[in-house]
Every structure is written in structure tokens, then in C-alpha cells.
């Protein structure tokens, strides 16, 4: 029996098997200690986003496959706590890390709009209710 697609908002570290229908919102290369790895922000059809880390060993493969503004089905990844980053690209409690068992398929088979972006209310900015460790994109 095929696993159902779940929402990013449901992702937690209490289980191992997840299946997400996502759109790659942003993709970039990070160089740390002379080694390159990929990082992504992915979003689901409800506008929930989460950061994804693709380690050095898988960068060459995924860099050729993954495209911004393209949808995929993502399965079999590690769910990690998101507290160890100095700056976060998502306010999700967790981040995802691709492994040798991670699968990526169904390219452009999902309808995920760009219209579901969640903006911080201007009143919260004016009153100082924002996180200094959370990056935002213009």
C-alpha cells in the first residue's frame, strides 16, 4: 500500500517515514570548511516551508536534478532539530537532511501555487515581534 502525502507542518522527529509533495522555493550552495553542500527551502500546497540540507556526497546528483519553482515528491530523509543553525531560512522546528535512501520523483506532477507565501504582519515588525535568527527573502 502506498504511503499518503503529508504536510510539512506535520513533519516531526517521532517517525521515520515521510512522503511530501513540495515545490523548491530556493536552492543555493554552501561552502563550509572547503566542502560544498546544497541547501533548499521547500514549500507545500498550504504554504508551509522547511529547510533541507543535501550533504557534500549527494550534491553533484541533486544539483543537476533539483530546480527552483519545480515540484517533486520527496521521501525517505532524516528529520533533524533546527536549533543548531545561527541563521534559519524557515521557522519550522525541524530541518530535513537527504540520505542515500532519499527519493525524489514526480517532477511537476503537483500543483503548488506561489500565492501561498506567508508574510509577517507589519504590526509585528513595528512592535519588534520578530526573530533575529530567521532570514527572509526579498
Phi and psi restraints in degrees (value plus and minus 20) as a CYANA .aco file:
   2 UNK   PHI     -96.2   -56.2
   2 UNK   PSI     119.2   159.2
   3 UNK   PHI     -91.9   -51.9
   3 UNK   PSI     122.6   162.6
   4 UNK   PHI     -95.6   -55.6
   4 UNK   PSI     136.4   176.4
   5 UNK   PHI     -95.9   -55.9
   5 UNK   PSI     116.7   156.7
   6 UNK   PHI    -133.4   -93.4
   6 UNK   PSI     148.5   188.5
   7 UNK   PHI    -113.1   -73.1
   7 UNK   PSI     130.7   170.7
   8 UNK   PHI     -79.9   -39.9
   8 UNK   PSI     -54.6   -14.6
   9 UNK   PHI     -82.9   -42.9
   9 UNK   PSI     -41.1    -1.1
  10 UNK   PHI    -106.9   -66.9
  10 UNK   PSI     -34.0     6.0
  11 UNK   PHI     -82.0   -42.0
  11 UNK   PSI     110.1   150.1
  12 UNK   PHI    -171.4  -131.4
  12 UNK   PSI     155.1   195.1
  13 UNK   PHI    -114.3   -74.3
  13 UNK   PSI      -3.3    36.7
  14 UNK   PHI    -106.2   -66.2
  14 UNK   PSI     -33.5     6.5
  15 UNK   PHI    -160.5  -120.5
  15 UNK   PSI     146.5   186.5
  16 UNK   PHI    -124.2   -84.2
  16 UNK   PSI     -47.3    -7.3
  17 UNK   PHI    -124.1   -84.1
  17 UNK   PSI      95.5   135.5
  18 UNK   PHI    -148.3  -108.3
  18 UNK   PSI     132.5   172.5
  19 UNK   PHI    -159.9  -119.9
  19 UNK   PSI      97.3   137.3
  20 UNK   PHI    -141.4  -101.4
  20 UNK   PSI     118.8   158.8
  21 UNK   PHI    -119.1   -79.1
  21 UNK   PSI      97.4   137.4
  22 UNK   PHI    -157.8  -117.8
  22 UNK   PSI     142.2   182.2
  23 UNK   PHI    -137.7   -97.7
  23 UNK   PSI     116.9   156.9
  24 UNK   PHI     -97.1   -57.1
  24 UNK   PSI      91.7   131.7
  25 UNK   PHI    -103.3   -63.3
  25 UNK   PSI     -66.0   -26.0
  26 UNK   PHI    -162.0  -122.0
  26 UNK   PSI     129.0   169.0
  27 UNK   PHI    -162.9  -122.9
  27 UNK   PSI     112.8   152.8
  28 UNK   PHI    -172.4  -132.4
  28 UNK   PSI     141.3   181.3
  29 UNK   PHI    -120.6   -80.6
  29 UNK   PSI     116.8   156.8
  30 UNK   PHI    -136.2   -96.2
  30 UNK   PSI     115.1   155.1
  31 UNK   PHI    -130.2   -90.2
  31 UNK   PSI     100.3   140.3
  32 UNK   PHI    -155.2  -115.2
  32 UNK   PSI     104.9   144.9
  33 UNK   PHI      35.0    75.0
  33 UNK   PSI      17.5    57.5
  34 UNK   PHI      58.6    98.6
  34 UNK   PSI     -17.7    22.3
  35 UNK   PHI    -134.7   -94.7
  35 UNK   PSI     121.7   161.7
  36 UNK   PHI    -119.7   -79.7
  36 UNK   PSI     120.9   160.9
  37 UNK   PHI    -160.5  -120.5
  37 UNK   PSI     144.9   184.9
  38 UNK   PHI    -119.4   -79.4
  38 UNK   PSI     129.2   169.2
  39 UNK   PHI    -153.2  -113.2
  39 UNK   PSI     128.0   168.0
  40 UNK   PHI    -155.6  -115.6
  40 UNK   PSI     138.7   178.7
  41 UNK   PHI    -138.5   -98.5
  41 UNK   PSI     104.3   144.3
  42 UNK   PHI    -133.3   -93.3
  42 UNK   PSI     135.2   175.2
  43 UNK   PHI    -154.9  -114.9
  43 UNK   PSI     127.0   167.0
  44 UNK   PHI    -122.7   -82.7
  44 UNK   PSI    -196.7  -156.7
  45 UNK   PHI     -93.5   -53.5
  45 UNK   PSI     -24.7    15.3
  46 UNK   PHI    -119.9   -79.9
  46 UNK   PSI     -19.8    20.2
  47 UNK   PHI      68.2   108.2
  47 UNK   PSI     -15.5    24.5
  48 UNK   PHI     -96.7   -56.7
  48 UNK   PSI     117.8   157.8
  49 UNK   PHI    -146.1  -106.1
  49 UNK   PSI     144.5   184.5
  50 UNK   PHI    -176.8  -136.8
  50 UNK   PSI     130.1   170.1
  51 UNK   PHI    -105.6   -65.6
  51 UNK   PSI     124.2   164.2
  52 UNK   PHI    -146.8  -106.8
  52 UNK   PSI     115.8   155.8
  53 UNK   PHI    -132.8   -92.8
  53 UNK   PSI     110.2   150.2
  54 UNK   PHI    -135.4   -95.4
  54 UNK   PSI      87.9   127.9
  55 UNK   PHI     -80.8   -40.8
  55 UNK   PSI     143.1   183.1
  56 UNK   PHI     -67.9   -27.9
  56 UNK   PSI     -64.4   -24.4
  57 UNK   PHI     -83.7   -43.7
  57 UNK   PSI     -39.7     0.3
  58 UNK   PHI    -132.7   -92.7
  58 UNK   PSI     -22.3    17.7
  59 UNK   PHI     -78.4   -38.4
  59 UNK   PSI     -67.5   -27.5
  60 UNK   PHI     -78.3   -38.3
  60 UNK   PSI     -61.7   -21.7
  61 UNK   PHI     -89.2   -49.2
  61 UNK   PSI     -72.7   -32.7
  62 UNK   PHI     -90.9   -50.9
  62 UNK   PSI     -49.5    -9.5
  63 UNK   PHI     -83.2   -43.2
  63 UNK   PSI     -53.1   -13.1
  64 UNK   PHI     -97.4   -57.4
  64 UNK   PSI     -50.6   -10.6
  65 UNK   PHI    -107.4   -67.4
  65 UNK   PSI     -67.7   -27.7
  66 UNK   PHI     -96.1   -56.1
  66 UNK   PSI     112.9   152.9
  67 UNK   PHI    -149.9  -109.9
  67 UNK   PSI     121.4   161.4
  68 UNK   PHI     -83.5   -43.5
  68 UNK   PSI     129.8   169.8
  69 UNK   PHI      41.9    81.9
  69 UNK   PSI       6.5    46.5
  70 UNK   PHI    -141.1  -101.1
  70 UNK   PSI     123.5   163.5
  71 UNK   PHI    -118.4   -78.4
  71 UNK   PSI     132.2   172.2
  72 UNK   PHI    -169.7  -129.7
  72 UNK   PSI     145.9   185.9
  73 UNK   PHI    -124.8   -84.8
  73 UNK   PSI     104.5   144.5
  74 UNK   PHI    -134.3   -94.3
  74 UNK   PSI     108.5   148.5
  75 UNK   PHI    -159.7  -119.7
  75 UNK   PSI     138.4   178.4
  76 UNK   PHI      40.5    80.5
  76 UNK   PSI      51.6    91.6
  77 UNK   PHI    -156.4  -116.4
  77 UNK   PSI     146.0   186.0
  78 UNK   PHI    -107.9   -67.9
  78 UNK   PSI     122.8   162.8
  79 UNK   PHI    -126.6   -86.6
  79 UNK   PSI     100.2   140.2
  80 UNK   PHI    -140.8  -100.8
  80 UNK   PSI     134.1   174.1
  81 UNK   PHI     -84.6   -44.6
  81 UNK   PSI     121.9   161.9
  82 UNK   PHI    -120.0   -80.0
  82 UNK   PSI       1.8    41.8
  83 UNK   PHI    -109.8   -69.8
  83 UNK   PSI     -27.9    12.1
  84 UNK   PHI    -111.0   -71.0
  84 UNK   PSI     -19.8    20.2
  85 UNK   PHI    -114.8   -74.8
  85 UNK   PSI     116.4   156.4
  86 UNK   PHI     -87.4   -47.4
  86 UNK   PSI     -58.3   -18.3
  87 UNK   PHI    -149.7  -109.7
  87 UNK   PSI     111.2   151.2
  88 UNK   PHI    -128.3   -88.3
  88 UNK   PSI     126.9   166.9
  89 UNK   PHI    -121.3   -81.3
  89 UNK   PSI     -20.9    19.1
  90 UNK   PHI    -166.2  -126.2
  90 UNK   PSI     126.1   166.1
  91 UNK   PHI    -109.6   -69.6
  91 UNK   PSI     -10.0    30.0
  92 UNK   PHI     -82.7   -42.7
  92 UNK   PSI     124.0   164.0
  93 UNK   PHI     -84.8   -44.8
  93 UNK   PSI     -44.0    -4.0
  94 UNK   PHI    -141.9  -101.9
  94 UNK   PSI     147.7   187.7
  95 UNK   PHI    -151.4  -111.4
  95 UNK   PSI     141.9   181.9
  96 UNK   PHI    -129.8   -89.8
  96 UNK   PSI     126.8   166.8
  97 UNK   PHI    -150.5  -110.5
  97 UNK   PSI     103.7   143.7
  98 UNK   PHI     -91.7   -51.7
  98 UNK   PSI     128.2   168.2
  99 UNK   PHI    -150.1  -110.1
  99 UNK   PSI    -196.9  -156.9
 100 UNK   PHI     -85.9   -45.9
 100 UNK   PSI     -40.8    -0.8
 101 UNK   PHI    -114.4   -74.4
 101 UNK   PSI     -22.1    17.9
 102 UNK   PHI     -86.2   -46.2
 102 UNK   PSI     115.9   155.9
 103 UNK   PHI    -138.4   -98.4
 103 UNK   PSI     126.2   166.2
 104 UNK   PHI    -155.2  -115.2
 104 UNK   PSI     100.1   140.1
 105 UNK   PHI    -171.1  -131.1
 105 UNK   PSI    -188.2  -148.2
 106 UNK   PHI      33.0    73.0
 106 UNK   PSI      27.8    67.8
 107 UNK   PHI     -78.4   -38.4
 107 UNK   PSI     106.8   146.8
 108 UNK   PHI      35.5    75.5
 108 UNK   PSI      13.5    53.5
 109 UNK   PHI    -118.7   -78.7
 109 UNK   PSI     -23.4    16.6
 110 UNK   PHI    -135.7   -95.7
 110 UNK   PSI     127.9   167.9
 111 UNK   PHI    -122.5   -82.5
 111 UNK   PSI      85.4   125.4
 112 UNK   PHI    -147.8  -107.8
 112 UNK   PSI      93.6   133.6
 113 UNK   PHI     -97.1   -57.1
 113 UNK   PSI     133.5   173.5
 114 UNK   PHI    -106.4   -66.4
 114 UNK   PSI     -24.6    15.4
 115 UNK   PHI     -99.7   -59.7
 115 UNK   PSI     -24.2    15.8
 116 UNK   PHI    -118.1   -78.1
 116 UNK   PSI       5.3    45.3
 117 UNK   PHI     -88.4   -48.4
 117 UNK   PSI     115.3   155.3
 118 UNK   PHI    -117.7   -77.7
 118 UNK   PSI      97.1   137.1
 119 UNK   PHI    -117.0   -77.0
 119 UNK   PSI     128.2   168.2
 120 UNK   PHI     -94.0   -54.0
 120 UNK   PSI     110.8   150.8
 121 UNK   PHI     -79.6   -39.6
 121 UNK   PSI     116.0   156.0
 122 UNK   PHI     -78.9   -38.9
 122 UNK   PSI     -54.8   -14.8
 123 UNK   PHI     -80.7   -40.7
 123 UNK   PSI     -56.6   -16.6
 124 UNK   PHI     -87.4   -47.4
 124 UNK   PSI     -55.7   -15.7
 125 UNK   PHI     -86.1   -46.1
 125 UNK   PSI     -65.2   -25.2
 126 UNK   PHI     -82.5   -42.5
 126 UNK   PSI     -54.8   -14.8
 127 UNK   PHI    -110.9   -70.9
 127 UNK   PSI     -17.0    23.0
 128 UNK   PHI      60.2   100.2
 128 UNK   PSI      -2.1    37.9
 129 UNK   PHI    -111.3   -71.3
 129 UNK   PSI      51.4    91.4
 130 UNK   PHI    -163.6  -123.6
 130 UNK   PSI     141.9   181.9
 131 UNK   PHI    -120.7   -80.7
 131 UNK   PSI     106.6   146.6
 132 UNK   PHI     -91.4   -51.4
 132 UNK   PSI     -37.9     2.1
 133 UNK   PHI    -115.8   -75.8
 133 UNK   PSI     -15.9    24.1
 134 UNK   PHI    -128.0   -88.0
 134 UNK   PSI      97.8   137.8
 135 UNK   PHI     -98.6   -58.6
 135 UNK   PSI     129.6   169.6
 136 UNK   PHI    -147.5  -107.5
 136 UNK   PSI     133.6   173.6
 137 UNK   PHI    -125.8   -85.8
 137 UNK   PSI     118.8   158.8
